[in-house]
């Protein structure tokens, strides 16, 4: 008896600050989406951005709204550390 092959869903993950979105961000997000079936984007929290970069222009909610409206991003998760391990474990 032949069993249909189960399709494996490939999930890709990227991390961005995305304060001032530019072409480089877009390409990273597109490549991540093209590399899998579902692309989850870890968006650095305002606190992480300020500690890492020193400032940010847009709030987390503003940056999240932009990413959620991009066809190459399926889901946005807040990332509370430069290290994505916690989100990857989810």
LUMKOLSE-981328 format. One record per residue: residue number from 0; x, y, z negated of N, C-alpha, C in turn. Coordinates in nm, 3 decimals. Layout:
% LUMKOLSE-981328
<atom><num>NUM</num><n_c1>X</n_c1><n_c2>Y</n_c2><n_c3>Z</n_c3><ca_c1>X</ca_c1><ca_c2>Y</ca_c2><ca_c3>Z</ca_c3><c_c1>X</c_c1><c_c2>Y</c_c2><c_c3>Z</c_c3></atom>
...
//
This chain:
% LUMKOLSE-981328
<atom><num>0</num><n_c1>0.084</n_c1><n_c2>-0.118</n_c2><n_c3>0.000</n_c3><ca_c1>0.000</ca_c1><ca_c2>0.000</ca_c2><ca_c3>0.000</ca_c3><c_c1>0.089</c_c1><c_c2>0.125</c_c2><c_c3>0.000</c_c3></atom>
<atom><num>1</num><n_c1>0.061</n_c1><n_c2>0.217</n_c2><n_c3>0.087</n_c3><ca_c1>0.137</ca_c1><ca_c2>0.342</ca_c2><ca_c3>0.095</ca_c3><c_c1>0.079</c_c1><c_c2>0.445</c_c2><c_c3>-0.001</c_c3></atom>
<atom><num>2</num><n_c1>0.167</n_c1><n_c2>0.505</n_c2><n_c3>-0.076</n_c3><ca_c1>0.127</ca_c1><ca_c2>0.612</ca_c2><ca_c3>-0.166</ca_c3><c_c1>0.170</c_c1><c_c2>0.744</c_c2><c_c3>-0.105</c_c3></atom>
<atom><num>3</num><n_c1>0.079</n_c1><n_c2>0.841</n_c2><n_c3>-0.102</n_c3><ca_c1>0.120</ca_c1><ca_c2>0.972</ca_c2><ca_c3>-0.050</ca_c3><c_c1>0.229</c_c1><c_c2>1.031</c_c2><c_c3>-0.140</c_c3></atom>
<atom><num>4</num><n_c1>0.324</n_c1><n_c2>1.093</n_c2><n_c3>-0.078</n_c3><ca_c1>0.430</ca_c1><ca_c2>1.157</ca_c2><ca_c3>-0.155</ca_c3><c_c1>0.372</c_c1><c_c2>1.275</c_c2><c_c3>-0.232</c_c3></atom>
<atom><num>5</num><n_c1>0.410</n_c1><n_c2>1.282</n_c2><n_c3>-0.358</n_c3><ca_c1>0.367</ca_c1><ca_c2>1.395</ca_c2><ca_c3>-0.438</ca_c3><c_c1>0.452</c_c1><c_c2>1.515</c_c2><c_c3>-0.402</c_c3></atom>
<atom><num>6</num><n_c1>0.387</n_c1><n_c2>1.626</n_c2><n_c3>-0.385</n_c3><ca_c1>0.460</ca_c1><ca_c2>1.748</ca_c2><ca_c3>-0.354</ca_c3><c_c1>0.514</c_c1><c_c2>1.808</c_c2><c_c3>-0.483</c_c3></atom>
<atom><num>7</num><n_c1>0.640</n_c1><n_c2>1.838</n_c2><n_c3>-0.483</n_c3><ca_c1>0.704</ca_c1><ca_c2>1.903</ca_c2><ca_c3>-0.597</ca_c3><c_c1>0.694</c_c1><c_c2>2.053</c_c2><c_c3>-0.577</c_c3></atom>
<atom><num>8</num><n_c1>0.648</n_c1><n_c2>2.121</n_c2><n_c3>-0.680</n_c3><ca_c1>0.641</ca_c1><ca_c2>2.267</ca_c2><ca_c3>-0.674</ca_c3><c_c1>0.775</c_c1><c_c2>2.322</c_c2><c_c3>-0.722</c_c3></atom>
<atom><num>9</num><n_c1>0.836</n_c1><n_c2>2.401</n_c2><n_c3>-0.637</n_c3><ca_c1>0.964</ca_c1><ca_c2>2.465</ca_c2><ca_c3>-0.673</ca_c3><c_c1>0.936</c_c1><c_c2>2.606</c_c2><c_c3>-0.723</c_c3></atom>
<atom><num>10</num><n_c1>0.985</n_c1><n_c2>2.633</n_c2><n_c3>-0.843</n_c3><ca_c1>0.967</ca_c1><ca_c2>2.764</ca_c2><ca_c3>-0.905</ca_c3><c_c1>1.101</c_c1><c_c2>2.836</c_c2><c_c3>-0.904</c_c3></atom>
<atom><num>11</num><n_c1>1.101</n_c1><n_c2>2.959</n_c2><n_c3>-0.857</n_c3><ca_c1>1.221</ca_c1><ca_c2>3.042</ca_c2><ca_c3>-0.861</ca_c3><c_c1>1.200</c_c1><c_c2>3.152</c_c2><c_c3>-0.965</c_c3></atom>
<atom><num>12</num><n_c1>1.311</n_c1><n_c2>3.199</n_c2><n_c3>-1.020</n_c3><ca_c1>1.305</ca_c1><ca_c2>3.301</ca_c2><ca_c3>-1.124</ca_c3><c_c1>1.411</c_c1><c_c2>3.406</c_c2><c_c3>-1.095</c_c3></atom>
<atom><num>13</num><n_c1>1.371</n_c1><n_c2>3.531</n_c2><n_c3>-1.105</n_c3><ca_c1>1.467</ca_c1><ca_c2>3.640</ca_c2><ca_c3>-1.090</ca_c3><c_c1>1.448</c_c1><c_c2>3.735</c_c2><c_c3>-1.208</c_c3></atom>
<atom><num>14</num><n_c1>1.550</n_c1><n_c2>3.814</n_c2><n_c3>-1.235</n_c3><ca_c1>1.545</ca_c1><ca_c2>3.914</ca_c2><ca_c3>-1.341</ca_c3><c_c1>1.574</c_c1><c_c2>4.050</c_c2><c_c3>-1.280</c_c3></atom>
<atom><num>15</num><n_c1>1.492</n_c1><n_c2>4.148</n_c2><n_c3>-1.313</n_c3><ca_c1>1.515</ca_c1><ca_c2>4.284</ca_c2><ca_c3>-1.263</ca_c3><c_c1>1.479</c_c1><c_c2>4.386</c_c2><c_c3>-1.370</c_c3></atom>
<atom><num>16</num><n_c1>1.539</n_c1><n_c2>4.504</n_c2><n_c3>-1.355</n_c3><ca_c1>1.499</ca_c1><ca_c2>4.621</ca_c2><ca_c3>-1.431</ca_c3><c_c1>1.393</c_c1><c_c2>4.694</c_c2><c_c3>-1.350</c_c3></atom>
<atom><num>17</num><n_c1>1.419</n_c1><n_c2>4.707</n_c2><n_c3>-1.220</n_c3><ca_c1>1.326</ca_c1><ca_c2>4.764</ca_c2><ca_c3>-1.122</ca_c3><c_c1>1.273</c_c1><c_c2>4.901</c_c2><c_c3>-1.160</c_c3></atom>
<atom><num>18</num><n_c1>1.359</n_c1><n_c2>4.984</n_c2><n_c3>-1.218</n_c3><ca_c1>1.316</ca_c1><ca_c2>5.117</ca_c2><ca_c3>-1.256</ca_c3><c_c1>1.294</c_c1><c_c2>5.204</c_c2><c_c3>-1.132</c_c3></atom>
<atom><num>19</num><n_c1>1.394</n_c1><n_c2>5.210</n_c2><n_c3>-1.050</n_c3><ca_c1>1.380</ca_c1><ca_c2>5.277</ca_c2><ca_c3>-0.920</ca_c3><c_c1>1.403</c_c1><c_c2>5.169</c_c2><c_c3>-0.816</c_c3></atom>
<atom><num>20</num><n_c1>1.295</n_c1><n_c2>5.113</n_c2><n_c3>-0.767</n_c3><ca_c1>1.300</ca_c1><ca_c2>5.002</ca_c2><ca_c3>-0.673</ca_c3><c_c1>1.366</c_c1><c_c2>5.047</c_c2><c_c3>-0.543</c_c3></atom>
<atom><num>21</num><n_c1>1.463</n_c1><n_c2>4.968</n_c2><n_c3>-0.496</n_c3><ca_c1>1.530</ca_c1><ca_c2>5.001</ca_c2><ca_c3>-0.370</ca_c3><c_c1>1.540</c_c1><c_c2>4.877</c_c2><c_c3>-0.284</c_c3></atom>
<atom><num>22</num><n_c1>1.595</n_c1><n_c2>4.890</n_c2><n_c3>-0.166</n_c3><ca_c1>1.602</ca_c1><ca_c2>4.782</ca_c2><ca_c3>-0.069</ca_c3><c_c1>1.672</c_c1><c_c2>4.658</c_c2><c_c3>-0.125</c_c3></atom>
<atom><num>23</num><n_c1>1.776</n_c1><n_c2>4.675</n_c2><n_c3>-0.203</n_c3><ca_c1>1.845</ca_c1><ca_c2>4.562</ca_c2><ca_c3>-0.263</ca_c3><c_c1>1.754</c_c1><c_c2>4.481</c_c2><c_c3>-0.354</c_c3></atom>
<atom><num>24</num><n_c1>1.671</n_c1><n_c2>4.551</n_c2><n_c3>-0.433</n_c3><ca_c1>1.573</ca_c1><ca_c2>4.480</ca_c2><ca_c3>-0.517</ca_c3><c_c1>1.477</c_c1><c_c2>4.400</c_c2><c_c3>-0.429</c_c3></atom>
<atom><num>25</num><n_c1>1.427</n_c1><n_c2>4.466</n_c2><n_c3>-0.327</n_c3><ca_c1>1.331</ca_c1><ca_c2>4.401</ca_c2><ca_c3>-0.237</ca_c3><c_c1>1.389</c_c1><c_c2>4.274</c_c2><c_c3>-0.178</c_c3></atom>
<atom><num>26</num><n_c1>1.512</n_c1><n_c2>4.279</n_c2><n_c3>-0.131</n_c3><ca_c1>1.576</ca_c1><ca_c2>4.161</ca_c2><ca_c3>-0.071</ca_c3><c_c1>1.593</c_c1><c_c2>4.049</c_c2><c_c3>-0.173</c_c3></atom>
<atom><num>27</num><n_c1>1.635</n_c1><n_c2>4.082</n_c2><n_c3>-0.294</n_c3><ca_c1>1.650</ca_c1><ca_c2>3.980</ca_c2><ca_c3>-0.399</ca_c3><c_c1>1.516</c_c1><c_c2>3.913</c_c2><c_c3>-0.426</c_c3></atom>
<atom><num>28</num><n_c1>1.410</n_c1><n_c2>3.991</n_c2><n_c3>-0.437</n_c3><ca_c1>1.278</ca_c1><ca_c2>3.937</ca_c2><ca_c3>-0.464</ca_c3><c_c1>1.227</c_c1><c_c2>3.853</c_c2><c_c3>-0.347</c_c3></atom>
<atom><num>29</num><n_c1>1.250</n_c1><n_c2>3.897</n_c2><n_c3>-0.226</n_c3><ca_c1>1.209</ca_c1><ca_c2>3.821</ca_c2><ca_c3>-0.107</ca_c3><c_c1>1.285</c_c1><c_c2>3.689</c_c2><c_c3>-0.097</c_c3></atom>
<atom><num>30</num><n_c1>1.414</n_c1><n_c2>3.691</n_c2><n_c3>-0.120</n_c3><ca_c1>1.494</ca_c1><ca_c2>3.569</ca_c2><ca_c3>-0.114</ca_c3><c_c1>1.448</c_c1><c_c2>3.470</c_c2><c_c3>-0.220</c_c3></atom>
<atom><num>31</num><n_c1>1.419</n_c1><n_c2>3.519</n_c2><n_c3>-0.340</n_c3><ca_c1>1.370</ca_c1><ca_c2>3.433</ca_c2><ca_c3>-0.447</ca_c3><c_c1>1.237</c_c1><c_c2>3.368</c_c2><c_c3>-0.405</c_c3></atom>
<atom><num>32</num><n_c1>1.147</n_c1><n_c2>3.445</n_c2><n_c3>-0.347</n_c3><ca_c1>1.018</ca_c1><ca_c2>3.391</ca_c2><ca_c3>-0.303</ca_c3><c_c1>1.036</c_c1><c_c2>3.290</c_c2><c_c3>-0.190</c_c3></atom>
<atom><num>33</num><n_c1>1.123</n_c1><n_c2>3.322</n_c2><n_c3>-0.097</n_c3><ca_c1>1.147</ca_c1><ca_c2>3.232</ca_c2><ca_c3>0.017</ca_c3><c_c1>1.215</c_c1><c_c2>3.102</c_c2><c_c3>-0.024</c_c3></atom>
<atom><num>34</num><n_c1>1.277</n_c1><n_c2>3.100</n_c2><n_c3>-0.141</n_c3><ca_c1>1.351</ca_c1><ca_c2>2.982</ca_c2><ca_c3>-0.187</ca_c3><c_c1>1.265</c_c1><c_c2>2.883</c_c2><c_c3>-0.264</c_c3></atom>
<atom><num>35</num><n_c1>1.140</n_c1><n_c2>2.917</n_c2><n_c3>-0.289</n_c3><ca_c1>1.054</ca_c1><ca_c2>2.827</ca_c2><ca_c3>-0.366</ca_c3><c_c1>0.908</c_c1><c_c2>2.849</c_c2><c_c3>-0.332</c_c3></atom>
<atom><num>36</num><n_c1>0.824</n_c1><n_c2>2.781</n_c2><n_c3>-0.408</n_c3><ca_c1>0.679</ca_c1><ca_c2>2.792</ca_c2><ca_c3>-0.388</ca_c3><c_c1>0.618</c_c1><c_c2>2.901</c_c2><c_c3>-0.475</c_c3></atom>
<atom><num>37</num><n_c1>0.672</n_c1><n_c2>2.917</n_c2><n_c3>-0.594</n_c3><ca_c1>0.624</ca_c1><ca_c2>3.018</ca_c2><ca_c3>-0.688</ca_c3><c_c1>0.744</c_c1><c_c2>3.099</c_c2><c_c3>-0.736</c_c3></atom>
<atom><num>38</num><n_c1>0.732</n_c1><n_c2>3.229</n_c2><n_c3>-0.730</n_c3><ca_c1>0.840</ca_c1><ca_c2>3.317</ca_c2><ca_c3>-0.775</ca_c3><c_c1>0.793</c_c1><c_c2>3.393</c_c2><c_c3>-0.899</c_c3></atom>
<atom><num>39</num><n_c1>0.862</n_c1><n_c2>3.368</n_c2><n_c3>-1.009</n_c3><ca_c1>0.837</ca_c1><ca_c2>3.439</ca_c2><ca_c3>-1.135</ca_c3><c_c1>0.948</c_c1><c_c2>3.541</c_c2><c_c3>-1.153</c_c3></atom>
<atom><num>40</num><n_c1>0.908</n_c1><n_c2>3.663</n_c2><n_c3>-1.182</n_c3><ca_c1>1.005</ca_c1><ca_c2>3.770</ca_c2><ca_c3>-1.201</ca_c3><c_c1>1.010</c_c1><c_c2>3.810</c_c2><c_c3>-1.348</c_c3></atom>
<atom><num>41</num><n_c1>1.127</n_c1><n_c2>3.800</n_c2><n_c3>-1.407</n_c3><ca_c1>1.148</ca_c1><ca_c2>3.846</ca_c2><ca_c3>-1.544</ca_c3><c_c1>1.180</c_c1><c_c2>3.994</c_c2><c_c3>-1.541</c_c3></atom>
<atom><num>42</num><n_c1>1.090</n_c1><n_c2>4.074</n_c2><n_c3>-1.593</n_c3><ca_c1>1.107</ca_c1><ca_c2>4.218</ca_c2><ca_c3>-1.594</ca_c3><c_c1>1.160</c_c1><c_c2>4.261</c_c2><c_c3>-1.730</c_c3></atom>
<atom><num>43</num><n_c1>1.276</n_c1><n_c2>4.323</n_c2><n_c3>-1.731</n_c3><ca_c1>1.338</ca_c1><ca_c2>4.365</ca_c2><ca_c3>-1.856</ca_c3><c_c1>1.248</c_c1><c_c2>4.464</c_c2><c_c3>-1.930</c_c3></atom>
<atom><num>44</num><n_c1>1.235</n_c1><n_c2>4.443</n_c2><n_c3>-2.059</n_c3><ca_c1>1.154</ca_c1><ca_c2>4.533</ca_c2><ca_c3>-2.143</ca_c3><c_c1>1.217</c_c1><c_c2>4.672</c_c2><c_c3>-2.147</c_c3></atom>
<atom><num>45</num><n_c1>1.139</n_c1><n_c2>4.770</n_c2><n_c3>-2.189</n_c3><ca_c1>1.191</ca_c1><ca_c2>4.906</ca_c2><ca_c3>-2.201</ca_c3><c_c1>1.310</c_c1><c_c2>4.910</c_c2><c_c3>-2.298</c_c3></atom>
<atom><num>46</num><n_c1>1.299</n_c1><n_c2>4.837</n_c2><n_c3>-2.408</n_c3><ca_c1>1.407</ca_c1><ca_c2>4.836</ca_c2><ca_c3>-2.507</ca_c3><c_c1>1.537</c_c1><c_c2>4.779</c_c2><c_c3>-2.449</c_c3></atom>
<atom><num>47</num><n_c1>1.525</n_c1><n_c2>4.670</n_c2><n_c3>-2.376</n_c3><ca_c1>1.645</ca_c1><ca_c2>4.610</ca_c2><ca_c3>-2.315</ca_c3><c_c1>1.705</c_c1><c_c2>4.707</c_c2><c_c3>-2.213</c_c3></atom>
<atom><num>48</num><n_c1>1.620</n_c1><n_c2>4.769</n_c2><n_c3>-2.132</n_c3><ca_c1>1.670</ca_c1><ca_c2>4.865</ca_c2><ca_c3>-2.033</ca_c3><c_c1>1.745</c_c1><c_c2>4.979</c_c2><c_c3>-2.100</c_c3></atom>
<atom><num>49</num><n_c1>1.688</n_c1><n_c2>5.033</n_c2><n_c3>-2.206</n_c3><ca_c1>1.752</ca_c1><ca_c2>5.146</ca_c2><ca_c3>-2.274</ca_c3><c_c1>1.882</c_c1><c_c2>5.105</c_c2><c_c3>-2.341</c_c3></atom>
<atom><num>50</num><n_c1>1.886</n_c1><n_c2>4.985</n_c2><n_c3>-2.399</n_c3><ca_c1>2.009</ca_c1><ca_c2>4.938</ca_c2><ca_c3>-2.463</ca_c3><c_c1>2.116</c_c1><c_c2>4.903</c_c2><c_c3>-2.360</c_c3></atom>
<atom><num>51</num><n_c1>2.075</n_c1><n_c2>4.852</n_c2><n_c3>-2.246</n_c3><ca_c1>2.169</ca_c1><ca_c2>4.807</ca_c2><ca_c3>-2.143</ca_c3><c_c1>2.213</c_c1><c_c2>4.922</c_c2><c_c3>-2.054</c_c3></atom>
<atom><num>52</num><n_c1>2.117</n_c1><n_c2>5.002</n_c2><n_c3>-2.007</n_c3><ca_c1>2.143</ca_c1><ca_c2>5.104</ca_c2><ca_c3>-1.907</ca_c3><c_c1>2.153</c_c1><c_c2>5.243</c_c2><c_c3>-1.969</c_c3></atom>
<atom><num>53</num><n_c1>2.086</n_c1><n_c2>5.264</n_c2><n_c3>-2.082</n_c3><ca_c1>2.090</ca_c1><ca_c2>5.392</ca_c2><ca_c3>-2.150</ca_c3><c_c1>1.966</c_c1><c_c2>5.478</c_c2><c_c3>-2.128</c_c3></atom>
<atom><num>54</num><n_c1>1.888</n_c1><n_c2>5.444</n_c2><n_c3>-2.026</n_c3><ca_c1>1.767</ca_c1><ca_c2>5.521</ca_c2><ca_c3>-1.998</ca_c3><c_c1>1.686</c_c1><c_c2>5.447</c_c2><c_c3>-1.892</c_c3></atom>
<atom><num>55</num><n_c1>1.562</n_c1><n_c2>5.481</n_c2><n_c3>-1.879</n_c3><ca_c1>1.482</ca_c1><ca_c2>5.438</ca_c2><ca_c3>-1.766</ca_c3><c_c1>1.375</c_c1><c_c2>5.544</c_c2><c_c3>-1.741</c_c3></atom>
<atom><num>56</num><n_c1>1.338</n_c1><n_c2>5.557</n_c2><n_c3>-1.616</n_c3><ca_c1>1.243</ca_c1><ca_c2>5.660</ca_c2><ca_c3>-1.575</ca_c3><c_c1>1.099</c_c1><c_c2>5.612</c_c2><c_c3>-1.592</c_c3></atom>
<atom><num>57</num><n_c1>1.072</n_c1><n_c2>5.490</n_c2><n_c3>-1.550</n_c3><ca_c1>0.937</ca_c1><ca_c2>5.435</ca_c2><ca_c3>-1.555</ca_c3><c_c1>0.921</c_c1><c_c2>5.343</c_c2><c_c3>-1.676</c_c3></atom>
<atom><num>58</num><n_c1>0.801</n_c1><n_c2>5.336</n_c2><n_c3>-1.729</n_c3><ca_c1>0.773</ca_c1><ca_c2>5.246</ca_c2><ca_c3>-1.841</ca_c3><c_c1>0.762</c_c1><c_c2>5.103</c_c2><c_c3>-1.791</c_c3></atom>
<atom><num>59</num><n_c1>0.764</n_c1><n_c2>5.010</n_c2><n_c3>-1.884</n_c3><ca_c1>0.747</ca_c1><ca_c2>4.869</ca_c2><ca_c3>-1.849</ca_c3><c_c1>0.618</c_c1><c_c2>4.848</c_c2><c_c3>-1.771</c_c3></atom>
<atom><num>60</num><n_c1>0.509</n_c1><n_c2>4.906</n_c2><n_c3>-1.818</n_c3><ca_c1>0.378</ca_c1><ca_c2>4.887</ca_c2><ca_c3>-1.752</ca_c3><c_c1>0.379</c_c1><c_c2>4.942</c_c2><c_c3>-1.610</c_c3></atom>
<atom><num>61</num><n_c1>0.445</n_c1><n_c2>5.054</n_c2><n_c3>-1.588</n_c3><ca_c1>0.454</ca_c1><ca_c2>5.111</ca_c2><ca_c3>-1.452</ca_c3><c_c1>0.536</c_c1><c_c2>5.019</c_c2><c_c3>-1.361</c_c3></atom>
<atom><num>62</num><n_c1>0.649</n_c1><n_c2>4.972</n_c2><n_c3>-1.413</n_c3><ca_c1>0.734</ca_c1><ca_c2>4.883</ca_c2><ca_c3>-1.333</ca_c3><c_c1>0.664</c_c1><c_c2>4.751</c_c2><c_c3>-1.306</c_c3></atom>
<atom><num>63</num><n_c1>0.591</n_c1><n_c2>4.701</n_c2><n_c3>-1.405</n_c3><ca_c1>0.517</ca_c1><ca_c2>4.576</ca_c2><ca_c3>-1.389</ca_c3><c_c1>0.409</c_c1><c_c2>4.590</c_c2><c_c3>-1.281</c_c3></atom>
<atom><num>64</num><n_c1>0.339</n_c1><n_c2>4.702</n_c2><n_c3>-1.280</n_c3><ca_c1>0.233</ca_c1><ca_c2>4.725</ca_c2><ca_c3>-1.181</ca_c3><c_c1>0.289</c_c1><c_c2>4.720</c_c2><c_c3>-1.039</c_c3></atom>
<atom><num>65</num><n_c1>0.406</n_c1><n_c2>4.778</n_c2><n_c3>-1.020</n_c3><ca_c1>0.469</ca_c1><ca_c2>4.775</ca_c2><ca_c3>-0.887</ca_c3><c_c1>0.499</c_c1><c_c2>4.631</c_c2><c_c3>-0.847</c_c3></atom>
<atom><num>66</num><n_c1>0.563</n_c1><n_c2>4.556</n_c2><n_c3>-0.936</n_c3><ca_c1>0.601</ca_c1><ca_c2>4.418</ca_c2><ca_c3>-0.904</ca_c3><c_c1>0.480</c_c1><c_c2>4.329</c_c2><c_c3>-0.881</c_c3></atom>
<atom><num>67</num><n_c1>0.375</n_c1><n_c2>4.347</n_c2><n_c3>-0.960</n_c3><ca_c1>0.255</ca_c1><ca_c2>4.264</ca_c2><ca_c3>-0.946</ca_c3><c_c1>0.186</c_c1><c_c2>4.286</c_c2><c_c3>-0.811</c_c3></atom>
<atom><num>68</num><n_c1>0.212</n_c1><n_c2>4.397</n_c2><n_c3>-0.748</n_c3><ca_c1>0.149</ca_c1><ca_c2>4.427</ca_c2><ca_c3>-0.620</ca_c3><c_c1>0.238</c_c1><c_c2>4.393</c_c2><c_c3>-0.501</c_c3></atom>
<atom><num>69</num><n_c1>0.347</n_c1><n_c2>4.324</n_c2><n_c3>-0.527</n_c3><ca_c1>0.436</ca_c1><ca_c2>4.282</ca_c2><ca_c3>-0.418</ca_c3><c_c1>0.404</c_c1><c_c2>4.138</c_c2><c_c3>-0.381</c_c3></atom>
<atom><num>70</num><n_c1>0.394</n_c1><n_c2>4.111</n_c2><n_c3>-0.252</n_c3><ca_c1>0.359</ca_c1><ca_c2>3.977</ca_c2><ca_c3>-0.206</ca_c3><c_c1>0.467</c_c1><c_c2>3.874</c_c2><c_c3>-0.237</c_c3></atom>
<atom><num>71</num><n_c1>0.587</n_c1><n_c2>3.917</n_c2><n_c3>-0.264</n_c3><ca_c1>0.696</ca_c1><ca_c2>3.823</ca_c2><ca_c3>-0.292</ca_c3><c_c1>0.710</c_c1><c_c2>3.789</c_c2><c_c3>-0.441</c_c3></atom>
<atom><num>72</num><n_c1>0.620</n_c1><n_c2>3.841</n_c2><n_c3>-0.524</n_c3><ca_c1>0.623</ca_c1><ca_c2>3.811</ca_c2><ca_c3>-0.667</ca_c3><c_c1>0.488</c_c1><c_c2>3.750</c_c2><c_c3>-0.704</c_c3></atom>
<atom><num>73</num><n_c1>0.493</n_c1><n_c2>3.628</n_c2><n_c3>-0.760</n_c3><ca_c1>0.369</ca_c1><ca_c2>3.560</ca_c2><ca_c3>-0.799</ca_c3><c_c1>0.330</c_c1><c_c2>3.588</c_c2><c_c3>-0.943</c_c3></atom>
<atom><num>74</num><n_c1>0.428</n_c1><n_c2>3.609</n_c2><n_c3>-1.029</n_c3><ca_c1>0.400</ca_c1><ca_c2>3.633</ca_c2><ca_c3>-1.171</ca_c3><c_c1>0.512</c_c1><c_c2>3.717</c_c2><c_c3>-1.230</c_c3></atom>
<atom><num>75</num><n_c1>0.476</n_c1><n_c2>3.806</n_c2><n_c3>-1.322</n_c3><ca_c1>0.575</ca_c1><ca_c2>3.890</ca_c2><ca_c3>-1.391</ca_c3><c_c1>0.570</c_c1><c_c2>3.856</c_c2><c_c3>-1.539</c_c3></atom>
<atom><num>76</num><n_c1>0.688</n_c1><n_c2>3.828</n_c2><n_c3>-1.596</n_c3><ca_c1>0.700</ca_c1><ca_c2>3.803</ca_c2><ca_c3>-1.739</ca_c3><c_c1>0.791</c_c1><c_c2>3.909</c_c2><c_c3>-1.800</c_c3></atom>
<atom><num>77</num><n_c1>0.757</n_c1><n_c2>3.957</n_c2><n_c3>-1.919</n_c3><ca_c1>0.848</ca_c1><ca_c2>4.047</ca_c2><ca_c3>-1.988</ca_c3><c_c1>0.969</c_c1><c_c2>3.966</c_c2><c_c3>-2.033</c_c3></atom>
<atom><num>78</num><n_c1>1.085</n_c1><n_c2>4.020</n_c2><n_c3>-2.008</n_c3><ca_c1>1.209</ca_c1><ca_c2>3.957</ca_c2><ca_c3>-2.053</ca_c3><c_c1>1.269</c_c1><c_c2>4.046</c_c2><c_c3>-2.162</c_c3></atom>
<atom><num>79</num><n_c1>1.278</n_c1><n_c2>3.993</n_c2><n_c3>-2.282</n_c3><ca_c1>1.320</ca_c1><ca_c2>4.071</ca_c2><ca_c3>-2.399</ca_c3><c_c1>1.469</c_c1><c_c2>4.062</c_c2><c_c3>-2.428</c_c3></atom>
<atom><num>80</num><n_c1>1.545</n_c1><n_c2>4.013</n_c2><n_c3>-2.332</n_c3><ca_c1>1.690</ca_c1><ca_c2>4.000</ca_c2><ca_c3>-2.347</ca_c3><c_c1>1.752</c_c1><c_c2>3.999</c_c2><c_c3>-2.208</c_c3></atom>
<atom><num>81</num><n_c1>1.878</n_c1><n_c2>4.036</n_c2><n_c3>-2.199</n_c3><ca_c1>1.949</ca_c1><ca_c2>4.022</ca_c2><ca_c3>-2.073</ca_c3><c_c1>1.957</c_c1><c_c2>3.875</c_c2><c_c3>-2.036</c_c3></atom>
<atom><num>82</num><n_c1>1.965</n_c1><n_c2>3.790</n_c2><n_c3>-2.135</n_c3><ca_c1>1.971</ca_c1><ca_c2>3.645</ca_c2><ca_c3>-2.116</ca_c3><c_c1>1.830</c_c1><c_c2>3.591</c_c2><c_c3>-2.088</c_c3></atom>
<atom><num>83</num><n_c1>1.807</n_c1><n_c2>3.527</n_c2><n_c3>-1.973</n_c3><ca_c1>1.674</ca_c1><ca_c2>3.481</ca_c2><ca_c3>-1.937</ca_c3><c_c1>1.632</c_c1><c_c2>3.347</c_c2><c_c3>-1.999</c_c3></atom>
<atom><num>84</num><n_c1>1.715</n_c1><n_c2>3.290</n_c2><n_c3>-2.085</n_c3><ca_c1>1.692</ca_c1><ca_c2>3.154</ca_c2><ca_c3>-2.136</ca_c3><c_c1>1.553</c_c1><c_c2>3.136</c_c2><c_c3>-2.195</c_c3></atom>
<atom><num>85</num><n_c1>1.509</n_c1><n_c2>3.229</n_c2><n_c3>-2.278</n_c3><ca_c1>1.378</ca_c1><ca_c2>3.215</ca_c2><ca_c3>-2.342</ca_c3><c_c1>1.266</c_c1><c_c2>3.203</c_c2><c_c3>-2.239</c_c3></atom>
<atom><num>86</num><n_c1>1.267</n_c1><n_c2>3.289</n_c2><n_c3>-2.136</n_c3><ca_c1>1.164</ca_c1><ca_c2>3.282</ca_c2><ca_c3>-2.033</ca_c3><c_c1>1.178</c_c1><c_c2>3.155</c_c2><c_c3>-1.949</c_c3></atom>
<atom><num>87</num><n_c1>1.299</n_c1><n_c2>3.114</n_c2><n_c3>-1.922</n_c3><ca_c1>1.319</ca_c1><ca_c2>2.993</ca_c2><ca_c3>-1.841</ca_c3><c_c1>1.264</c_c1><c_c2>2.870</c_c2><c_c3>-1.915</c_c3></atom>
<atom><num>88</num><n_c1>1.272</n_c1><n_c2>2.870</n_c2><n_c3>-2.046</n_c3><ca_c1>1.219</ca_c1><ca_c2>2.758</ca_c2><ca_c3>-2.122</ca_c3><c_c1>1.067</c_c1><c_c2>2.752</c_c2><c_c3>-2.118</c_c3></atom>
<atom><num>89</num><n_c1>1.003</n_c1><n_c2>2.867</n_c2><n_c3>-2.098</n_c3><ca_c1>0.857</ca_c1><ca_c2>2.869</ca_c2><ca_c3>-2.085</ca_c3><c_c1>0.815</c_c1><c_c2>2.793</c_c2><c_c3>-1.960</c_c3></atom>
//
